[in-house]
Amino acid sequence: MNAYGLWLYIRKHNSLTPILKQTAELTVTRVMEQPSRRNKNQDKYEDILHAAKRLFSEQGYEKTSVRQIVQQANTSMGNLYFYFPNKLSILKTICKTYINILRDQIPKIHALSLSPEFGFALDLKIGYINTLENPRLFPLWLVIRKIPEIHRFSLENKKIRLKTFFGDQFEEDELETLAMAIQGIADSFYEQKGAGRIDLSAVNPAYKIIDYSLRLLGYAPSRIDHVIQGVENYIKQNNITVGEYFKN
């Protein structure tokens, strides 16, 4: 019996004493109000995350204060600290959502039944469209990648991606080593781009990471060139751009 059904039962049966009836009705009322309260709490939580995400993207993590997040979210300091102990915990929550979206993308790309190297490269490229190549979010990713907990989470994505597209081609210990190496390649290009050491008119960092990663996996340069061109064509034909959650 749901809360509403229980309420009707109480109203129809006079065998309950007045005090017991009043207590039961009060209990049911509270139960019926809980979903609404939960929804409001969830809205406050999401408002805080949305405000923080916008501020972090616009002015940087370091320059954003907790007070600014509170003002942007139209809430109170008490509400913010009820959900998050500090600013870093807000950033970690946002980051995990980003990375989970990228993780959920892996089986979707795999379901396209492309060759392992093509699927692997396409999945990486779409991820980089949302991060490395996203001018609004890139500065934040420079901060994100330096958080050990998030770095480990990202590394796990690399392992899942390798396992998904290449199956049992690699042993477990080899999989770990390859994931760490590919993570290192990506970290290097993020840092170089952040420091302005890459001529973006001549070099596409995302495709360079894909190139080096596929070389690491044993693919010949000619095959890699073919894969990268295929990925570029696929991106254009399907008009793949920055995902909605990564925009604001």
C-alpha positions as CSV (number, residue, x, y, z in Angstrom):
1,M,0.0,0.0,0.0
2,N,1.4,3.4,-1.0
3,A,1.2,6.5,1.2
4,Y,-2.0,7.8,-0.4
5,G,-3.7,4.4,0.0
6,L,-2.8,4.4,3.6
7,W,-4.2,7.9,4.1
8,L,-7.5,6.8,2.6
9,Y,-7.6,3.7,4.8
10,I,-7.1,5.9,7.9
11,R,-9.8,8.3,6.8
12,K,-12.4,5.6,6.3
13,H,-11.8,3.6,9.5
14,N,-13.1,5.0,12.7
15,S,-11.8,2.2,14.8
16,L,-8.6,4.2,15.5
17,T,-8.5,6.4,18.5
18,P,-8.4,10.2,17.7
19,I,-4.9,10.5,19.0
20,L,-3.7,7.5,17.0
21,K,-5.6,8.6,14.0
22,Q,-4.0,12.1,14.2
23,T,-0.5,10.6,14.6
24,A,-1.0,8.2,11.7
25,E,-2.2,11.1,9.4
26,L,0.8,13.2,10.4
27,T,3.1,10.3,9.6
28,V,1.6,9.8,6.2
29,T,1.7,13.5,5.4
30,R,5.4,13.5,6.1
31,V,5.9,10.5,3.9
32,M,4.0,12.1,1.1
33,E,6.0,15.3,1.4
34,Q,9.4,13.6,1.3
35,P,9.7,13.2,-2.6
36,S,9.0,16.9,-3.0
37,R,11.6,17.7,-0.4
38,R,14.1,15.4,-2.1
39,N,13.4,17.1,-5.4
40,K,14.1,20.5,-3.9
41,N,17.3,19.3,-2.4
42,Q,18.4,17.7,-5.7
43,D,17.6,21.0,-7.4
44,K,19.8,22.9,-4.9
45,Y,22.6,20.4,-5.4
46,E,22.4,20.7,-9.2
47,D,22.3,24.5,-9.0
48,I,25.5,24.5,-7.1
49,L,27.2,22.2,-9.5
50,H,26.0,24.2,-12.5
51,A,27.1,27.5,-11.1
52,A,30.5,26.1,-10.2
53,K,31.0,24.6,-13.6
54,R,30.2,27.9,-15.3
55,L,32.4,29.9,-13.0
56,F,35.3,27.5,-13.2
57,S,35.1,27.6,-17.0
58,E,34.8,31.4,-17.3
59,Q,37.4,32.6,-14.7
60,G,39.3,29.5,-13.7
61,Y,39.2,27.2,-10.7
62,E,41.8,29.2,-8.6
63,K,40.1,32.5,-9.2
64,T,36.6,31.3,-8.2
65,S,35.6,31.6,-4.6
66,V,33.0,29.6,-2.7
67,R,31.1,32.8,-2.1
68,Q,30.9,33.4,-5.8
69,I,29.5,29.9,-6.4
70,V,26.9,30.6,-3.6
71,Q,25.9,33.9,-5.3
72,Q,25.7,32.3,-8.8
73,A,23.6,29.4,-7.5
74,N,21.3,31.8,-5.6
75,T,21.7,29.7,-2.4
76,S,23.4,30.0,1.0
77,M,26.8,29.0,2.4
78,G,25.0,26.6,4.6
79,N,23.4,24.8,1.7
80,L,26.7,24.6,-0.2
81,Y,28.5,23.2,2.8
82,F,25.7,20.7,3.4
83,Y,26.5,19.1,0.1
84,F,30.2,19.8,-0.3
85,P,32.9,20.1,2.4
86,N,35.1,22.4,0.2
87,K,35.6,23.8,-3.3
88,L,37.8,20.9,-4.4
89,S,35.0,18.4,-3.7
90,I,32.8,20.4,-6.0
91,L,35.4,20.2,-8.7
92,K,35.9,16.4,-8.2
93,T,32.1,15.9,-8.5
94,I,32.0,17.8,-11.8
95,C,35.1,16.0,-13.1
96,K,33.7,12.5,-12.3
97,T,30.5,13.4,-14.2
98,Y,32.6,14.5,-17.2
99,I,34.7,11.3,-17.1
100,N,31.6,9.1,-16.6
101,I,30.1,10.6,-19.7
102,L,33.2,9.7,-21.6
103,R,33.2,6.2,-20.1
104,D,29.6,5.7,-21.1
105,Q,30.6,6.6,-24.7
106,I,33.0,3.7,-25.0
107,P,30.4,0.9,-25.4
108,K,28.4,3.1,-27.8
109,I,31.3,3.5,-30.1
110,H,32.2,-0.2,-29.8
111,A,28.6,-1.1,-30.8
112,L,29.3,0.5,-34.2
113,S,31.3,-2.6,-35.1
114,L,34.3,-0.7,-36.5
115,S,37.8,-2.2,-36.6
116,P,39.5,-2.1,-33.2
117,E,42.0,0.6,-34.1
118,F,39.3,2.8,-35.8
119,G,36.9,2.5,-32.9
120,F,39.6,3.2,-30.4
121,A,40.8,6.3,-32.3
122,L,37.2,7.6,-32.8
123,D,36.4,7.2,-29.1
124,L,39.6,9.1,-28.2
125,K,38.9,11.9,-30.7
126,I,35.3,12.5,-29.5
127,G,36.7,12.7,-26.0
128,Y,39.3,15.3,-27.0
129,I,36.6,17.3,-28.9
130,N,35.0,17.8,-25.5
131,T,38.1,18.4,-23.5
132,L,41.5,19.1,-25.2
133,E,39.8,21.0,-28.1
134,N,37.1,22.7,-26.1
135,P,38.4,26.2,-25.6
136,R,35.9,26.9,-22.8
137,L,36.8,23.8,-20.8
138,F,40.4,23.2,-21.6
139,P,41.9,25.5,-18.9
140,L,39.8,23.6,-16.3
141,W,41.1,20.2,-17.6
142,L,44.6,21.4,-17.0
143,V,43.7,21.6,-13.3
144,I,41.6,18.5,-13.3
145,R,44.4,16.3,-14.7
146,K,46.6,17.2,-11.7
147,I,44.2,15.8,-9.1
148,P,45.5,12.3,-8.3
149,E,42.1,10.9,-7.7
150,I,40.8,12.1,-11.0
151,H,43.9,11.1,-12.8
152,R,43.4,7.5,-11.5
153,F,39.8,7.7,-12.7
154,S,40.9,8.8,-16.1
155,L,43.5,6.1,-16.2
156,E,40.8,3.5,-15.6
157,N,39.0,4.9,-18.6
158,K,42.1,4.2,-20.7
159,K,42.1,0.5,-19.5
160,I,38.4,0.1,-20.2
161,R,38.9,1.5,-23.7
162,L,41.8,-0.8,-24.5
163,K,39.9,-3.8,-23.1
164,T,36.7,-2.9,-25.0
165,F,38.2,-2.4,-28.4
166,F,41.1,-4.9,-28.3
167,G,39.6,-7.6,-26.2
168,D,42.1,-10.2,-24.9
169,Q,44.8,-9.1,-27.2
170,F,46.8,-7.8,-24.2
171,E,47.5,-9.4,-20.8
172,E,46.3,-7.7,-17.7
173,D,49.7,-6.4,-16.7
174,E,50.4,-5.3,-20.3
175,L,47.1,-3.5,-20.3
176,E,48.0,-1.5,-17.2
177,T,51.4,-0.5,-18.7
178,L,49.8,0.5,-22.0
179,A,47.1,2.6,-20.3
180,M,49.7,4.4,-18.2
181,A,51.8,5.1,-21.4
182,I,48.9,6.5,-23.3
183,Q,47.9,8.6,-20.3
184,G,51.5,9.9,-20.3
185,I,51.3,10.8,-24.0
186,A,48.0,12.7,-23.4
187,D,49.3,14.5,-20.3
188,S,52.3,15.7,-22.3
189,F,50.2,17.2,-25.0
190,Y,47.8,18.8,-22.5
191,E,50.8,20.4,-20.8
192,Q,52.4,21.5,-24.0
193,K,49.2,23.1,-25.3
194,G,48.6,24.8,-21.9
195,A,52.1,26.3,-22.0
196,G,51.7,27.5,-25.6
197,R,54.4,25.3,-27.0
198,I,52.3,23.8,-29.8
199,D,51.7,25.5,-33.1
200,L,48.0,24.7,-33.4
201,S,48.0,25.9,-37.0
202,A,50.4,23.1,-37.9
203,V,49.7,20.4,-35.3
204,N,46.4,18.8,-34.2
205,P,47.2,17.6,-30.6
206,A,44.3,15.1,-30.5
207,Y,45.5,13.3,-33.7
208,K,49.1,13.4,-32.4
209,I,48.0,11.6,-29.3
210,I,46.1,9.0,-31.4
211,D,49.1,8.6,-33.7
212,Y,51.5,7.9,-30.9
213,S,49.0,5.7,-29.1
214,L,48.4,3.5,-32.1
215,R,52.2,3.3,-32.8
216,L,52.6,2.1,-29.2
217,L,50.0,-0.6,-29.9
218,G,52.0,-1.8,-32.9
219,Y,50.2,-0.2,-35.9
220,A,52.2,0.9,-38.9
221,P,52.3,4.6,-39.8
222,S,50.4,4.0,-43.1
223,R,47.6,2.3,-41.3
224,I,47.5,5.1,-38.7
225,D,47.2,7.8,-41.3
226,H,44.3,5.9,-42.9
227,V,42.6,5.6,-39.5
228,I,43.0,9.2,-38.7
229,Q,41.6,10.3,-42.0
230,G,38.7,8.0,-41.5
231,V,38.0,9.4,-38.1
232,E,38.2,13.0,-39.4
233,N,35.7,12.0,-42.2
234,Y,33.4,10.4,-39.7
235,I,33.4,13.4,-37.4
236,K,32.5,15.7,-40.2
237,Q,29.9,13.5,-41.8
238,N,28.1,13.0,-38.4
239,N,28.6,16.6,-37.4
240,I,30.0,15.6,-34.0
241,T,30.7,18.6,-31.8
242,V,31.0,19.4,-28.1
243,G,28.5,17.5,-26.0
244,E,25.8,19.4,-24.2
245,Y,27.1,18.8,-20.6
246,F,30.6,20.0,-21.7
247,K,29.2,23.3,-23.1
248,N,28.2,25.1,-19.9
